[in-house]
C-alpha cells in the first residue's frame, strides 16, 4: 500500500489490493478488486493515525475529491471520523460512484464536522464484484458563505420560536395525522372515540389544506378509530384495522377488525383491500426497504392480543396469506415502535401504548429473515414508557434512536422525564442514559404550576426538523389528565435539550404533531378522561424561520429519483446541506417511519448535485420532502420528490445497497419462534379506564394518581376538578367506591355525605 494508506473491509468476499501503473497522473494508482462477494466490502483508506489523517475543524465542511475508474456500480466514497473520546468510527457514505471506464473526477462535500471530531479519513468502498482504481485525492475546507443570522422577530421569538392558534378549528375528532404528497393533511377520526357516532355509523375523516387553511370532510367507510396507517411508495395511504366494538362492562374490551383500506390523495376517497389475517386494534406499521409493510400487535376481533405478524406486499398490492409470513407468535403489545435498521432488521425501541413494556429488557432487534428476536439492554424503567416517543435521530445514516418520557396508565404514577439514546452502529447496541427532559408547567386542576421532582410527561410528540434537530412537545402527567405545557428542541450533535416556547393548547391523549412542507409544525387534538375534545389547531414557527431570508430551491431537474443516483438542483444562494424528510403518519406518539436522510452535496456555484443513498433501508421507497438548508440552519420550503422502489432501481442499473456490519455481535437473549398459538390474553381494562362509570367516551381511571387519597370524597373531588360531570354507574358493581349510596349515580350528594 502507498504510504499513509491502509486496507480495510469486512464480510465474506475474495479481494486484492494492488498498486498499478495505469495512473491519472504520475506513475501509480491504487486498485481494490472483489472477484467473489457474498457479503461485506473492501476499501482503501487514508491511515487512521495522527501522522496521516487530516486535521479538521468542528463546524466546518470539506470538499473531498478523487479521480477514479470502476468496473462495478457498487462503489462509494466512505467517510470515517476520529472522536476525541470514542476513537475512530464510521461517519457516512458520501457518494455512490457511477461506473466509469476512463478517468473521472468525483467531488463531494462532507457534512459539518460534529463536536469532538479532530481528524477524518476516507476512501472508496467496493461492495460488488469488480474493481475501483483511484488516484489524486484532494481535500479543501469550504469557505464560510453567510454572515450571522439577523433576527426578524422579537428576541424571545428568535430564541424560542412562536405558537399561533388557528382561527379555524379541526372539524373532526381525529387522532391520526398523515401528511400527503400534495402537502395536504389527512386527519382520520372514524367514530372519534364517540359511542354515539359509532352507534349511528357516522365515521369521519378530513383533508386539511395548510395553504388555503380549509378543511374538506371525507366519507369514511369504517370506524378507523385507533387504526394503523402508513404511506405506500406510490403516495397512497394504507389504513389497517380499527375499532370493531367498544368495551362492554363485565364482558369484552375493545375489538379490532380485519378490514383494510387505501386512501388515494388524488381522488380523496377510500377503497377496500383484502382483509388482514387477524384483527389489530392499535397495530404498528413499518415500511421495509422493498416497499412492503410489516405490522405487529393490537387487539383481535375477540379483544385478545394479536400474535399474528402481517405483511403487505407492494408487488402484489395485498395482505399476504398467513402461511407466506414469518411468525414468531410474539405479542408485541399496542402500537409497538418498530424502526427499520440499515440492514433490514427492525429495532423495537420499547415505546408502546398502554401498560407495561414487553417482558425482559423491554426493547429488542427483530430479524425477519432469521425469524429471531434478540433482547437489547439499557432501557430505563421499561414498564413506564407507555406513550413515550421514539425517533430515529437525524441523519438516518447515524442509526441512533432517542426515546423520550412515558408513563404507565395501569399504575398511573407521575409520568417521567427519562430519555434514552441507542447507537445501532455499535457491535452490541445498548441504550445509554440521555439528558433529562426539561420540565414545564402542569395543570393539576387549579391552573399551571411548575413541575417538581422527577415529573415529566407521557403522550409525547417528537418531530424531525429540517435543520437536523428534533422538536418534542405536548404531553400530560397522568392517565388522560393534568396537561403538561412544555416544548424543547433536541440537538443530536450535542445531545442536549433547549427549552422553547410551549404550545398554549392542551395536547395529551389523542394529540399529534407533525412537520409541514413549509418548515412549520402543526399540532392537533386532545381527549382527556372527561370525554371532551380539543378541536383547536396550533402552528409552531421554529426559531430557524425567524433568521432572515430563506434559501429557495429554484429548480429540481427530476423529481423521480432512484437509489445511488446523483440529482441536480439549483438554489438561489449557497446552502450547507440538503435532506429528505419522510412525511408524517402519526398517532398516539408513534411514527416509526419518520426519518431524515442526509444528501451529501457536490457543489458548483448554485448548481448542487445531491448524492442519494444506495440503501433502500435508510430511505424506504416513497415520496419525501426535499429541504435545502443554509449555514445558519434556515431551510427552504420543501419540494416533493419520489424515491422509487427496487424495481425502478433494477431497471436503472444492477447496483446493490451498501450495507454495513453494524449490530453484528448481539449478546442479548435470542428468542426463536414459539409454538403456534391464537392470541395473548389481555385485560378488558387495558386502556386504563373503568367502564363501570359514565359513557364509553369517558375514562374514569382504574387507578387514581398517587396524590388522590383512597376515599370516595377524594376521588370524587378529583373527578369534579377534572370536569367529569354526572357519571352514571353501569351495572351493579362499584369497584372504585364512587356510589356508596347505590343510587346508580357516582359522586352524588348522598355519596359524599356517607363516610
ROPABA-476949 format. One record per residue (C-alpha): x, y, z; residue in three letters; residue number from 1. Coordinates in steps of 0.001 Angstrom, whole numbers. Example, Ala and Ser with C-alpha at 12.3 -4.5 7.8 and 13.67 -1.06 7.14 Angstrom:
REM residues 2
12300;-4500;7800;Ala;1
13670;-1060;7140;Ser;2
***
This chain:
REM residues 755
0;0;0;Unk;1
1152;3568;-586;Unk;2
2449;5486;2412;Unk;3
-396;6628;4729;Unk;4
-2937;4251;3157;Unk;5
-4387;1113;4738;Unk;6
-6555;-1870;3820;Unk;7
-9982;-2196;5406;Unk;8
-13250;-4059;4993;Unk;9
-15371;-6940;6231;Unk;10
-17553;-9846;5173;Unk;11
-17361;-12963;3009;Unk;12
-15547;-11985;-207;Unk;13
-12358;-12578;-2222;Unk;14
-10314;-9472;-2900;Unk;15
-6981;-7953;-3867;Unk;16
-5338;-4617;-3132;Unk;17
-2715;-3536;-5639;Unk;18
-700;-598;-6958;Unk;19
-991;-284;-10734;Unk;20
816;1722;-13387;Unk;21
-2405;2933;-15020;Unk;22
-2444;6275;-13176;Unk;23
-4346;9510;-13675;Unk;24
-1127;11428;-13021;Unk;25
2351;10219;-12194;Unk;26
3169;6509;-12436;Unk;27
998;4732;-9845;Unk;28
-2640;4385;-8835;Unk;29
-4392;2277;-6178;Unk;30
-6756;-578;-7109;Unk;31
-9258;-2535;-4988;Unk;32
-10900;-5556;-6619;Unk;33
-13515;-8091;-5498;Unk;34
-13654;-11326;-7509;Unk;35
-16291;-13037;-5330;Unk;36
-18735;-11491;-2883;Unk;37
-21385;-12897;-595;Unk;38
-21384;-10006;1888;Unk;39
-19390;-7017;3076;Unk;40
-16963;-4661;1317;Unk;41
-13272;-3815;866;Unk;42
-11842;-324;947;Unk;43
-8556;1517;825;Unk;44
-8483;4355;3360;Unk;45
-6163;7092;4496;Unk;46
-4472;5541;7526;Unk;47
-6279;6169;10811;Unk;48
-3381;7814;12624;Unk;49
-2281;11228;13861;Unk;50
534;11152;11296;Unk;51
-1636;10530;8249;Unk;52
-5275;11503;8866;Unk;53
-6068;15144;8037;Unk;54
-6956;17530;10859;Unk;55
-10416;19132;10693;Unk;56
-12224;21936;12499;Unk;57
-15555;21429;14277;Unk;58
-18440;23059;12404;Unk;59
-16577;23309;9094;Unk;60
-17212;21422;5859;Unk;61
-14688;19990;3418;Unk;62
-14780;19272;-301;Unk;63
-13237;15882;-970;Unk;64
-12137;14864;-4441;Unk;65
-10515;11985;-6305;Unk;66
-10084;10559;-9793;Unk;67
-11325;7047;-10430;Unk;68
-12165;4205;-12806;Unk;69
-14634;1447;-11906;Unk;70
-15854;-1835;-13363;Unk;71
-18696;-2151;-10832;Unk;72
-21689;38;-9966;Unk;73
-21174;-961;-6323;Unk;74
-18556;1514;-5149;Unk;75
-18905;4511;-2864;Unk;76
-16842;7176;-1179;Unk;77
-16923;6335;2542;Unk;78
-16010;8708;5358;Unk;79
-14740;7985;8889;Unk;80
-14065;10413;11742;Unk;81
-11929;10406;14872;Unk;82
-13845;11207;18041;Unk;83
-11524;12518;20740;Unk;84
-13334;10359;23314;Unk;85
-14586;7283;21443;Unk;86
-11819;6941;18824;Unk;87
-12216;6146;15128;Unk;88
-15725;5420;13862;Unk;89
-17755;5226;10667;Unk;90
-19319;8558;9742;Unk;91
-21239;8160;6485;Unk;92
-21254;7108;2834;Unk;93
-20915;10300;837;Unk;94
-21351;9314;-2787;Unk;95
-22039;6297;-4988;Unk;96
-19555;6284;-7884;Unk;97
-21046;5809;-11330;Unk;98
-19337;3042;-13304;Unk;99
-16652;4641;-15499;Unk;100
-14149;3073;-17905;Unk;101
-11967;6186;-18171;Unk;102
-10565;8515;-15547;Unk;103
-13375;10569;-13994;Unk;104
-13301;13120;-11197;Unk;105
-15662;12772;-8237;Unk;106
-16148;15546;-5694;Unk;107
-18413;15659;-2663;Unk;108
-18829;17854;409;Unk;109
-18778;16490;3944;Unk;110
-21476;17349;6465;Unk;111
-20454;19860;9118;Unk;112
-17796;18331;11339;Unk;113
-19501;17316;14599;Unk;114
-18316;18290;18065;Unk;115
-15486;16168;19438;Unk;116
-14050;15346;15998;Unk;117
-10429;16263;15277;Unk;118
-9494;14177;12189;Unk;119
-11133;12405;9269;Unk;120
-10197;9701;6815;Unk;121
-11894;8473;3674;Unk;122
-11577;6213;668;Unk;123
-13523;4129;-1827;Unk;124
-15536;1101;-675;Unk;125
-16145;-1696;-3193;Unk;126
-19171;-3855;-2287;Unk;127
-19825;-5743;-5545;Unk;128
-17693;-7857;-7862;Unk;129
-15414;-5660;-9914;Unk;130
-12778;-3050;-9189;Unk;131
-12188;599;-8359;Unk;132
-8907;2302;-9287;Unk;133
-8246;5689;-7676;Unk;134
-5679;8466;-7813;Unk;135
-5077;12136;-6968;Unk;136
-7076;12623;-3770;Unk;137
-7806;16230;-2696;Unk;138
-9340;17943;327;Unk;139
-10243;21611;732;Unk;140
-12015;23431;3553;Unk;141
-15199;25189;2440;Unk;142
-15171;28939;2988;Unk;143
-17837;30467;5198;Unk;144
-20583;31792;2930;Unk;145
-23082;33569;5183;Unk;146
-22872;36317;7779;Unk;147
-24523;35630;11148;Unk;148
-28309;35445;11012;Unk;149
-30395;38548;11670;Unk;150
-33417;38209;13945;Unk;151
-36714;39096;12225;Unk;152
-38942;38729;15305;Unk;153
-38730;39672;18944;Unk;154
-35701;38465;20888;Unk;155
-37942;35938;22662;Unk;156
-39324;34603;19380;Unk;157
-35911;34347;17766;Unk;158
-34653;32321;20721;Unk;159
-37690;30117;21344;Unk;160
-39959;30298;18302;Unk;161
-43641;31173;18493;Unk;162
-47043;29451;18525;Unk;163
-50236;30572;16807;Unk;164
-53668;29032;17371;Unk;165
-55504;28981;14048;Unk;166
-58902;30698;13796;Unk;167
-60483;27669;12090;Unk;168
-60924;24514;14168;Unk;169
-60403;20923;13064;Unk;170
-63961;19731;12265;Unk;171
-63326;16071;13169;Unk;172
-62149;14297;16314;Unk;173
-59007;12999;14592;Unk;174
-56284;11032;16355;Unk;175
-54474;10064;13118;Unk;176
-52487;12609;11070;Unk;177
-50916;11764;7707;Unk;178
-49017;14294;5572;Unk;179
-49851;13612;1919;Unk;180
-47520;14029;-1058;Unk;181
-49508;17063;-2244;Unk;182
-48807;18904;1021;Unk;183
-52291;18397;2430;Unk;184
-53029;16573;5695;Unk;185
-55293;13547;6092;Unk;186
-56944;13667;9529;Unk;187
-58668;10363;10391;Unk;188
-61240;10207;13183;Unk;189
-63534;7271;12459;Unk;190
-66005;7460;15339;Unk;191
-63655;9860;17118;Unk;192
-63916;7766;20309;Unk;193
-67635;8600;20414;Unk;194
-70142;5844;21169;Unk;195
-72953;7959;19716;Unk;196
-71164;8334;16364;Unk;197
-70210;4639;16418;Unk;198
-73791;3520;17013;Unk;199
-75010;5862;14292;Unk;200
-72394;4583;11837;Unk;201
-71049;8114;11470;Unk;202
-67355;7819;10642;Unk;203
-65345;10816;9500;Unk;204
-62040;11988;8101;Unk;205
-60968;15403;6858;Unk;206
-58333;16700;4454;Unk;207
-56716;19952;5584;Unk;208
-55024;22296;3107;Unk;209
-52390;24323;5030;Unk;210
-52007;26812;2185;Unk;211
-55711;27638;1844;Unk;212
-56470;26994;5533;Unk;213
-59532;24911;4605;Unk;214
-60925;21507;5573;Unk;215
-62807;19024;3406;Unk;216
-64778;16295;5203;Unk;217
-64243;12858;3650;Unk;218
-66766;9975;3735;Unk;219
-65148;7198;5773;Unk;220
-66372;3615;5325;Unk;221
-65443;2090;8688;Unk;222
-64564;3070;12249;Unk;223
-60846;3761;11744;Unk;224
-60572;4933;15360;Unk;225
-57150;3669;16519;Unk;226
-56210;2004;13234;Unk;227
-52690;1729;11830;Unk;228
-51560;3748;8806;Unk;229
-48549;4293;6564;Unk;230
-47822;5869;3178;Unk;231
-47216;3374;386;Unk;232
-44367;4005;-2019;Unk;233
-46770;5480;-4615;Unk;234
-48094;8087;-2143;Unk;235
-51401;6428;-1272;Unk;236
-52122;5691;2400;Unk;237
-52686;2163;3700;Unk;238
-55061;2118;6703;Unk;239
-55268;-1151;8618;Unk;240
-57832;-2359;11135;Unk;241
-59693;-98;13551;Unk;242
-62483;-338;16096;Unk;243
-64970;-3187;15672;Unk;244
-66588;-2691;19094;Unk;245
-66259;-610;22253;Unk;246
-65823;-2377;25625;Unk;247
-68761;-3871;27474;Unk;248
-68862;-3770;31291;Unk;249
-68265;-7260;32609;Unk;250
-67549;-8533;29093;Unk;251
-65077;-7904;26298;Unk;252
-62711;-4990;25807;Unk;253
-62013;-3100;22581;Unk;254
-62157;-5258;19459;Unk;255
-60178;-4816;16268;Unk;256
-61459;-5765;12830;Unk;257
-59593;-7367;9899;Unk;258
-60633;-4813;7272;Unk;259
-58060;-2663;5494;Unk;260
-58399;338;3176;Unk;261
-56325;2570;912;Unk;262
-56795;6347;790;Unk;263
-55977;7967;-2551;Unk;264
-54770;11601;-2216;Unk;265
-55761;12338;-5818;Unk;266
-59411;11280;-5601;Unk;267
-59611;11786;-1808;Unk;268
-61515;8523;-1436;Unk;269
-61086;5233;420;Unk;270
-61122;1847;-1315;Unk;271
-61089;-1577;341;Unk;272
-58203;-4040;132;Unk;273
-58282;-7710;1017;Unk;274
-58611;-8457;4727;Unk;275
-55739;-8956;7129;Unk;276
-55323;-12387;8703;Unk;277
-56326;-11103;12137;Unk;278
-57889;-8107;13829;Unk;279
-55441;-5426;15006;Unk;280
-56813;-2500;17049;Unk;281
-53676;-325;17682;Unk;282
-51287;-2054;15210;Unk;283
-47801;-957;14208;Unk;284
-46983;-256;10546;Unk;285
-43415;-61;9205;Unk;286
-42369;209;5569;Unk;287
-39473;-2048;4579;Unk;288
-36765;-1300;2038;Unk;289
-38613;-3151;-723;Unk;290
-41827;-1183;-211;Unk;291
-43606;-3927;1743;Unk;292
-45394;-3043;5006;Unk;293
-44956;-5148;8135;Unk;294
-47382;-4881;11042;Unk;295
-47492;-6283;14576;Unk;296
-49628;-6188;17681;Unk;297
-53036;-4790;18570;Unk;298
-56271;-6399;19711;Unk;299
-58154;-9085;17810;Unk;300
-61845;-9373;16990;Unk;301
-62393;-11087;20352;Unk;302
-60411;-8347;22217;Unk;303
-57460;-10627;22997;Unk;304
-53944;-9635;21926;Unk;305
-52901;-10452;18370;Unk;306
-49751;-12554;17971;Unk;307
-50028;-12551;14168;Unk;308
-47472;-10648;12092;Unk;309
-48921;-9229;8877;Unk;310
-47129;-8398;5613;Unk;311
-48492;-6162;2846;Unk;312
-46858;-6998;-493;Unk;313
-46037;-3913;-2566;Unk;314
-45669;-6105;-5644;Unk;315
-48997;-7905;-5204;Unk;316
-50836;-4946;-3607;Unk;317
-52426;-7140;-957;Unk;318
-52004;-8604;2501;Unk;319
-50210;-11929;2190;Unk;320
-51846;-15103;3499;Unk;321
-50658;-16312;6886;Unk;322
-48523;-19142;5515;Unk;323
-46428;-16678;3489;Unk;324
-45495;-14524;6512;Unk;325
-42783;-15424;9041;Unk;326
-44309;-15771;12506;Unk;327
-42722;-15753;15960;Unk;328
-46166;-15846;17655;Unk;329
-44959;-12993;19882;Unk;330
-47294;-10431;21412;Unk;331
-45736;-7015;20833;Unk;332
-48460;-5017;22594;Unk;333
-50195;-1946;21172;Unk;334
-48572;434;18671;Unk;335
-45099;-1057;19257;Unk;336
-42469;1292;17806;Unk;337
-40686;-822;15157;Unk;338
-37931;1160;13392;Unk;339
-36250;-111;10224;Unk;340
-32463;-511;10551;Unk;341
-29929;-80;7754;Unk;342
-29609;-3830;7185;Unk;343
-33357;-4511;7071;Unk;344
-33819;-5691;10645;Unk;345
-36325;-3956;12942;Unk;346
-35487;-2233;16204;Unk;347
-38291;-2309;18772;Unk;348
-37496;792;20807;Unk;349
-39686;-13;23829;Unk;350
-42156;2789;23103;Unk;351
-45709;1437;23129;Unk;352
-49251;2333;24198;Unk;353
-50881;1235;27485;Unk;354
-49440;-576;30481;Unk;355
-46149;-2393;30906;Unk;356
-43456;-2951;28327;Unk;357
-42708;-6334;26805;Unk;358
-41134;-8970;29100;Unk;359
-37366;-8914;29520;Unk;360
-35386;-5776;28748;Unk;361
-38299;-4002;27032;Unk;362
-36525;-3462;23704;Unk;363
-35249;-5819;21030;Unk;364
-33969;-6351;17489;Unk;365
-36185;-8481;15245;Unk;366
-34622;-10245;12260;Unk;367
-37440;-11147;9863;Unk;368
-35237;-13362;7679;Unk;369
-33867;-15378;10584;Unk;370
-37187;-15015;12424;Unk;371
-35456;-14309;15727;Unk;372
-35893;-11701;18449;Unk;373
-32781;-10571;20351;Unk;374
-33166;-8550;23535;Unk;375
-31438;-5165;23761;Unk;376
-30408;-3866;27212;Unk;377
-30325;-477;28844;Unk;378
-33828;991;28551;Unk;379
-34650;2762;31818;Unk;380
-37904;1877;33632;Unk;381
-39136;-184;30707;Unk;382
-42584;-589;32317;Unk;383
-43074;3193;32468;Unk;384
-42574;4020;28779;Unk;385
-46257;3924;27863;Unk;386
-46823;6611;25217;Unk;387
-43239;7710;25226;Unk;388
-41934;8834;21819;Unk;389
-39103;7185;19895;Unk;390
-37463;8666;16826;Unk;391
-34591;7764;14507;Unk;392
-32343;10775;15016;Unk;393
-31086;12882;12093;Unk;394
-29482;11821;9917;Unk;395
-30740;8264;9376;Unk;396
-27210;7308;8361;Unk;397
-26141;7741;12021;Unk;398
-28514;4940;13129;Unk;399
-29235;6463;16549;Unk;400
-32624;6333;18275;Unk;401
-33900;8674;21003;Unk;402
-36701;7572;23357;Unk;403
-38440;10296;25387;Unk;404
-40572;10200;28548;Unk;405
-43562;7947;29157;Unk;406
-45703;6649;31986;Unk;407
-47994;3722;32818;Unk;408
-51781;4044;32675;Unk;409
-52201;876;34755;Unk;410
-50357;2121;37856;Unk;411
-50747;5827;36936;Unk;412
-47572;7255;38510;Unk;413
-46301;10702;37660;Unk;414
-45018;10463;34091;Unk;415
-41225;10545;33903;Unk;416
-38608;12756;32285;Unk;417
-36328;9901;31232;Unk;418
-34576;9864;27878;Unk;419
-32502;7070;26381;Unk;420
-30233;7005;23328;Unk;421
-29003;3945;21454;Unk;422
-26351;3771;18726;Unk;423
-27304;929;16400;Unk;424
-23912;1167;14644;Unk;425
-22111;-455;17580;Unk;426
-21430;-4194;17565;Unk;427
-23666;-4840;20582;Unk;428
-26040;-1871;20882;Unk;429
-27297;-871;24306;Unk;430
-29346;2093;25444;Unk;431
-27435;4767;27340;Unk;432
-28940;7403;29622;Unk;433
-29806;10616;27824;Unk;434
-30227;14103;29284;Unk;435
-33352;14571;31433;Unk;436
-36353;16015;29665;Unk;437
-36805;19704;30528;Unk;438
-39671;20441;32871;Unk;439
-42512;22807;32131;Unk;440
-45748;23609;33891;Unk;441
-48563;21193;34722;Unk;442
-52232;21881;35363;Unk;443
-53228;19860;38429;Unk;444
-56677;21412;38440;Unk;445
-56069;24945;39659;Unk;446
-54063;26284;36718;Unk;447
-50488;25637;35555;Unk;448
-47737;25300;38175;Unk;449
-44082;24403;37764;Unk;450
-43285;20705;37589;Unk;451
-41248;19416;40525;Unk;452
-39064;16433;41398;Unk;453
-38951;13884;38583;Unk;454
-42218;14912;36981;Unk;455
-42166;14632;33215;Unk;456
-44829;13579;30717;Unk;457
-46389;10863;28589;Unk;458
-48274;11458;25301;Unk;459
-45036;12970;23946;Unk;460
-44846;14119;20316;Unk;461
-41457;14166;18551;Unk;462
-40964;15866;15175;Unk;463
-37863;15859;12955;Unk;464
-36952;19386;11824;Unk;465
-35140;20317;8591;Unk;466
-32210;21856;10485;Unk;467
-31356;18377;11796;Unk;468
-32854;18792;15257;Unk;469
-35942;17315;16961;Unk;470
-38900;19188;18446;Unk;471
-40619;17413;21334;Unk;472
-43894;18895;22529;Unk;473
-47200;18186;24275;Unk;474
-47982;15638;26975;Unk;475
-49639;15086;30329;Unk;476
-48617;13953;33799;Unk;477
-51233;11225;34341;Unk;478
-53636;8941;32529;Unk;479
-55691;11350;30374;Unk;480
-55295;14104;32953;Unk;481
-53107;17021;34026;Unk;482
-51728;18542;30790;Unk;483
-48056;19494;30711;Unk;484
-47072;22669;28868;Unk;485
-43514;22120;27717;Unk;486
-41650;22035;24408;Unk;487
-37954;21740;23684;Unk;488
-35589;21129;20798;Unk;489
-33102;18264;20981;Unk;490
-29777;18650;19175;Unk;491
-28311;15243;18191;Unk;492
-24890;16832;17669;Unk;493
-24588;17883;21313;Unk;494
-27162;15527;22880;Unk;495
-28846;18430;24668;Unk;496
-32382;19820;25013;Unk;497
-33075;23525;24558;Unk;498
-36416;24597;26099;Unk;499
-38535;26655;23702;Unk;500
-41991;28222;23748;Unk;501
-44681;25707;24795;Unk;502
-47868;25012;22860;Unk;503
-50577;27106;24595;Unk;504
-53126;24335;23985;Unk;505
-53569;21103;25939;Unk;506
-52010;18252;23932;Unk;507
-52425;14968;25780;Unk;508
-54113;11722;24756;Unk;509
-55041;11523;21040;Unk;510
-52923;14565;20156;Unk;511
-50376;14639;17358;Unk;512
-47678;16913;15964;Unk;513
-46067;16854;12518;Unk;514
-43855;18822;10128;Unk;515
-45435;20843;7329;Unk;516
-43665;21291;3963;Unk;517
-43041;24967;4780;Unk;518
-40919;24001;7833;Unk;519
-43519;24843;10485;Unk;520
-45035;22269;12877;Unk;521
-48767;21644;13270;Unk;522
-50349;20170;16409;Unk;523
-53891;18951;16875;Unk;524
-56150;17079;19287;Unk;525
-56533;16309;22989;Unk;526
-59009;13878;24545;Unk;527
-58923;13997;28366;Unk;528
-60685;11468;30561;Unk;529
-63851;13551;30821;Unk;530
-64503;12748;27158;Unk;531
-64184;16258;25734;Unk;532
-62157;17012;22616;Unk;533
-59877;19932;21781;Unk;534
-60596;20972;18176;Unk;535
-58108;23866;18247;Unk;536
-55096;23631;15933;Unk;537
-51711;25154;16800;Unk;538
-48857;26084;14467;Unk;539
-45268;26370;15724;Unk;540
-42810;28623;13923;Unk;541
-39319;27400;14930;Unk;542
-36504;29902;15520;Unk;543
-34893;28997;12176;Unk;544
-37791;30733;10368;Unk;545
-37012;33987;12200;Unk;546
-33423;34288;10968;Unk;547
-33933;36308;7804;Unk;548
-34450;35330;4175;Unk;549
-34876;31644;3412;Unk;550
-32933;29847;675;Unk;551
-35030;28789;-2312;Unk;552
-34778;25646;-4401;Unk;553
-35200;27312;-7794;Unk;554
-35324;24074;-9777;Unk;555
-35322;20308;-9355;Unk;556
-34197;18730;-12613;Unk;557
-36089;15499;-11957;Unk;558
-38457;14588;-9108;Unk;559
-38292;10852;-9864;Unk;560
-35212;9522;-8067;Unk;561
-33508;6147;-7808;Unk;562
-31079;4764;-5245;Unk;563
-27378;5530;-5652;Unk;564
-28271;8353;-8034;Unk;565
-26971;11908;-8309;Unk;566
-29711;14515;-8693;Unk;567
-29118;18169;-9555;Unk;568
-30975;21092;-8033;Unk;569
-30341;24809;-8259;Unk;570
-30612;27226;-5362;Unk;571
-30742;30996;-5196;Unk;572
-27765;31125;-2825;Unk;573
-25250;28797;-1146;Unk;574
-26553;26004;1052;Unk;575
-24805;23899;3689;Unk;576
-26868;20723;3452;Unk;577
-29897;19059;1941;Unk;578
-32023;16186;3118;Unk;579
-35079;14076;2500;Unk;580
-37656;14003;5313;Unk;581
-40345;11375;5177;Unk;582
-43805;12906;5698;Unk;583
-45521;12060;8969;Unk;584
-48048;9300;9579;Unk;585
-48507;9702;13321;Unk;586
-50867;8589;16074;Unk;587
-50531;8013;19831;Unk;588
-46945;9412;19968;Unk;589
-45905;6824;17360;Unk;590
-44451;7346;13882;Unk;591
-41752;4689;13406;Unk;592
-41304;5586;9713;Unk;593
-40259;9181;10436;Unk;594
-36712;9747;9162;Unk;595
-34290;12384;7939;Unk;596
-31910;11181;5200;Unk;597
-28812;13267;4524;Unk;598
-27966;14056;879;Unk;599
-24231;14835;638;Unk;600
-23557;17725;-1724;Unk;601
-21323;18186;-4749;Unk;602
-21324;21967;-5259;Unk;603
-20639;24066;-8341;Unk;604
-21849;27577;-7570;Unk;605
-25646;27482;-7339;Unk;606
-25750;24108;-9073;Unk;607
-25878;21442;-6391;Unk;608
-25671;17719;-7062;Unk;609
-27358;15657;-4355;Unk;610
-25918;12202;-3724;Unk;611
-28716;9739;-2965;Unk;612
-28096;6773;-685;Unk;613
-27808;3383;-2386;Unk;614
-29540;1709;563;Unk;615
-33385;1495;492;Unk;616
-33365;509;4175;Unk;617
-32094;4006;5000;Unk;618
-34771;5646;2849;Unk;619
-37637;3265;2032;Unk;620
-39316;3986;-1313;Unk;621
-41914;6708;-1423;Unk;622
-42484;10455;-1551;Unk;623
-40223;12704;518;Unk;624
-39926;16381;1346;Unk;625
-36645;17759;-31;Unk;626
-35232;20645;2015;Unk;627
-32158;22762;1308;Unk;628
-30652;24383;4410;Unk;629
-28171;27257;4640;Unk;630
-25234;27639;7011;Unk;631
-27462;29394;9581;Unk;632
-29796;26391;9700;Unk;633
-32527;28170;7741;Unk;634
-34441;25754;5476;Unk;635
-36124;26277;2155;Unk;636
-39740;25400;1563;Unk;637
-39777;21711;646;Unk;638
-40035;20285;-2855;Unk;639
-41619;16846;-3267;Unk;640
-39519;14050;-4793;Unk;641
-40339;10404;-5371;Unk;642
-37677;7914;-4331;Unk;643
-38639;4834;-6256;Unk;644
-38589;1200;-5211;Unk;645
-36207;-1638;-6050;Unk;646
-37985;-2369;-9346;Unk;647
-37061;1094;-10585;Unk;648
-33548;624;-9244;Unk;649
-33209;-2697;-11050;Unk;650
-34336;-1097;-14291;Unk;651
-31744;1653;-13890;Unk;652
-28715;-495;-13045;Unk;653
-27554;-3590;-11222;Unk;654
-26372;-1584;-8229;Unk;655
-26708;-3011;-4725;Unk;656
-27255;-1350;-1367;Unk;657
-24122;-566;631;Unk;658
-24903;-2226;3957;Unk;659
-22544;-2054;6930;Unk;660
-21658;-4598;9608;Unk;661
-23446;-2758;12410;Unk;662
-25045;-4531;15389;Unk;663
-23373;-7780;14305;Unk;664
-22299;-9125;17731;Unk;665
-25512;-9026;19750;Unk;666
-25157;-10507;23228;Unk;667
-28789;-10329;24329;Unk;668
-31097;-13286;24814;Unk;669
-32199;-14745;21481;Unk;670
-35782;-15958;21223;Unk;671
-36685;-18390;18470;Unk;672
-40264;-18692;17161;Unk;673
-42590;-20038;19840;Unk;674
-45303;-22615;19498;Unk;675
-48126;-21566;17219;Unk;676
-50954;-20000;19209;Unk;677
-54079;-17991;18544;Unk;678
-53713;-14992;20825;Unk;679
-52445;-13448;24054;Unk;680
-54865;-12876;26958;Unk;681
-55391;-9155;27551;Unk;682
-57359;-7392;30290;Unk;683
-60584;-5692;29141;Unk;684
-59361;-2610;31023;Unk;685
-56125;-2383;29000;Unk;686
-56895;1265;28182;Unk;687
-56760;2206;31885;Unk;688
-60459;3121;32011;Unk;689
-63043;1706;34402;Unk;690
-66148;1250;32265;Unk;691
-68439;942;35285;Unk;692
-68791;4721;35168;Unk;693
-70069;7107;32533;Unk;694
-70469;6754;28765;Unk;695
-67943;4950;26595;Unk;696
-66043;8104;25639;Unk;697
-65417;8876;29327;Unk;698
-62364;7374;31029;Unk;699
-62523;7182;34810;Unk;700
-59025;5887;35641;Unk;701
-58786;2369;37051;Unk;702
-56051;3763;39318;Unk;703
-56099;7376;40517;Unk;704
-52877;9419;40790;Unk;705
-50871;8814;43964;Unk;706
-51785;12182;45496;Unk;707
-55504;11274;45480;Unk;708
-56460;9584;48749;Unk;709
-58255;6256;48616;Unk;710
-61609;7704;49722;Unk;711
-64869;8421;47953;Unk;712
-64621;12115;48785;Unk;713
-61069;12476;47481;Unk;714
-61780;10594;44268;Unk;715
-64986;12484;43630;Unk;716
-63205;15784;44270;Unk;717
-60568;14818;41699;Unk;718
-63241;13909;39151;Unk;719
-65017;17212;39759;Unk;720
-61779;19183;39405;Unk;721
-61217;17459;36065;Unk;722
-64729;18296;34801;Unk;723
-66165;14794;34584;Unk;724
-69732;15919;35232;Unk;725
-72542;13470;36011;Unk;726
-71437;9817;35884;Unk;727
-73974;7025;35607;Unk;728
-72950;3712;37198;Unk;729
-73087;907;34637;Unk;730
-74238;-2322;36237;Unk;731
-74331;-3278;39898;Unk;732
-70603;-3234;40674;Unk;733
-68863;-178;42101;Unk;734
-65152;-1139;42178;Unk;735
-63910;2416;42827;Unk;736
-66466;3042;45607;Unk;737
-67876;6135;43925;Unk;738
-71525;5235;44633;Unk;739
-71774;4063;48231;Unk;740
-75442;5164;48272;Unk;741
-76077;2746;45374;Unk;742
-78455;5139;43646;Unk;743
-76821;4492;40265;Unk;744
-75046;7851;40058;Unk;745
-71387;8220;41028;Unk;746
-70343;11036;43330;Unk;747
-73881;12182;44071;Unk;748
-74789;14287;47102;Unk;749
-75717;11180;49098;Unk;750
-72358;9540;48283;Unk;751
-70389;12481;49614;Unk;752
-72362;12555;52898;Unk;753
-71530;8934;53637;Unk;754
-68287;8003;55328;Unk;755
***
